[in-house]
Amino acid sequence: MTKTFLSLFLGFSVCTSGYCQSFEEFFADKTLRADYLFTGNKKNQSVVLDELKSMDGWAGRRSNLDKLPLSGNGQLTMVDKATGVVIYRTSFSSLFQEWLGENEAETLSKGYENTFLMPFPKKEALVTVELFNARHEVSASFTHTVRPDDILIKKIGAKNVTDHKYLLNNGSSEKCIDVVIMAEGYTKDEMQTFYSDAQKACDAIFSHSPFKENMKHFNVVAVASESADSGVSIPRENVWKSTAVSSHFDTFYSDRYLTSSSVNDIHDLLAGIPYEHIIILANTDTYGGGGIYNSFTLTTAHHSKFEPVVVHEFGHSFGGLADEYAYTDAPSPLYPYDVEPWEQNITTLVDFESKWSDMLPKGFASPTKITKDNYSSTEALGVYEGAGYSMKGIYRPVPDCRMRTNEAKAFCPVCQRALQRLIDFYTEK
Ligand SMILES: [Zn+2]
C-alpha cells in the first residue's frame, strides 16, 4: 500500500502508462454521483448500488486521474469498458468500516450510505468499489456498469439549489479545490450565526500551514442548509430533532461521537454547488465531532475548542491523517502491529522507509524520549511511542501536533508534508 503511495508521487512528472490521459478524452464536463450501501457484519461485507445521479460541471481534479491520492480503507476505480484502461481512481474511509470494529458488528448486520462523486464518462465504463480490512486485504468488492445514455441516471442540481455564499473565491472549480461548509441544526433565523461560524472555521483552517501558504488553490463555500429545529439530536438525553442531515451524538454509543448516517441527504443539499470536500457545522455547544477521509467532517460550532477541533477533523477528512493520540496499552483493531498503516503520520515501523525516515538524520535512534524541554513541541522530529489510540507499538513524528491535542499550535512537519502532497496532487496541471 505504502509503496504505491511513494511511487505515485515519484511518478508525477512522467506518464507512467506510456501516454498522458487527458480529461476530455474520457469525460464530459459533468459529475456522476453514485450512492452505495455498504452492508454486512464483522464476518461478511458487501457493497450494493442504490442510485446513479448526474450534475452539470466537474469540480474535482483533472490531472492524476488514474492515480490514487492515498491508499485509504477503500478505493473506487473507473475503467473504460472497451479498452480496459483505468480512467479514474479515488480512495476513502467510511463510518461502516469503523463500525465493523464495534462489538455490535459480531452479531448484527447493518447498512450504511456512502456517496462518491466521479467525472462523468463519455463511453460505457465499469466502476469497482473495494473495501479493505485492517490488514489491507480486500474484504468486499463490487463492480457495476455505467452507461452514459442510461435514462435512469437522475439529473439533479439544476434548480432549488441551497442558498450559499463564497467565503473564499480564488477561481473556477476546475482549477481550485472546492470545500463546502454546511449548516446542521441552524433554523432559517439562525443563518447569520451560521455564516459567522463558517467564517471562523475557514479562518481557523487557513491560519494553519500548509493551508495558509496554499490559500490560492482553494474555494470555500458556506451552504445555508436549513433545519426545522435548532440544535442536534442527543440520544442519551432522549433529545431527537429534525435537522438538515439528521446528525446525532452517541454514534456507536460513544457520547462525543457526532456523525450523520444520512449521507444521501448531505449530497442532495449540495446538488448544484461545485464541491469536493465537506465540512458540516452543528449548531450546539456540546463537544464532539468526527472526520472521515474523503467523506466528511462534522463538528460542533459553539464549543470553546471549536477552532482546533474543526482543523483536526479536516486533517482526517481532507488529509487522510491519523489521530496521533493514544489512551490504551491494548493494540487498536484499526492498526495491527505487524501492518504499516497507510496514514502518513503514524508508523508501526514495519515500513518506516515509506514514512518520515527521510526527514531524520541517518542512524537516528528510535524511539525518541519525551523530555521536559520537548514535551509540547510540534517540531522536534523523531519517532515517539504512542499514536493511533495505542500507547505501545505505534509511533508519531513529534511530541505534539494538531492531530494529537487541541492545545498544539500547528500540524507537525510530517502532517504538513502529507497535506502539501495532497494539495499538489489535486491541483497539478
Ligand atoms: Zn502530525
Residues whose N, C-alpha, C, O or C-beta is under 5 A from the ligand:
A	BS01	ZN	N345 C401 M403 F411 C412 C415
